Amino acid sequence: MRTFIAIDLESDIKKALSLLVDELDKGNRNIRWVKHEGMHLTLKFLGEISIEKVPEIENILKMISKKYDPFPLKFKGTGSFPPGMKNPRVLWVGIEEEETLMALQSQLEGELEKLGFPREQRKFHAHLTLGRVKSLFNIKETLLLLEKYKDRNFGEMKANRISFIQSTLKPTGAEYSILSEFELK
């Protein structure tokens, strides 16, 4: 099963970001947009795991969730990976760096590394993926619109729980189902 750990978004945030996607989407089939129901803040992508690993991962999530109070997430600005207009692969909305989020994600990396999941080599950059660029053909207008929102606030929410999520790849895109959730203390 293909899995990851994330913070699910409140419906108001999903709605605001879905409106942004609607504005950015110019009917261009060269960008695969994230669906409303699939919007989440990924903390750690685990990839394919065996069913036997599930209880071990859940024990880690249970332990970590008891160490952190709920904390704010502020959605601000837009951008791409890699940055700039030249060769973007991912279009995103930023999340202001927040101390608790960074600490939680770092501890998650460390604990999961003990289970054999490699630590991410790149620095964690909190973001919410809006779309993935399949081809650079005819996307300039979308990139110019994205640039227009680079300083825009898209709202804030309180992160109250972390979710262990299964991702099933289908021709229509990934479908997500929550395996378990852990309330922050």
Secondary structure, 3 states (H helix, E strand, C coil): CEEEEEEECCHHHHHHHHHHHHHHCCCCCCEEECCHHHCEEEEEEEEECCHHHHHHHHHHHHHHHCCCCCEEEEEEEEEEECCCCCCCCEEEEEECCCHHHHHHHHHHHHHHHCCCCCCCCCCCCCEEEEEEECCCCCCHHHHHHHHHCCCCEEEEEEECEEEEEEEEEECCEEEEEEEEEEECC
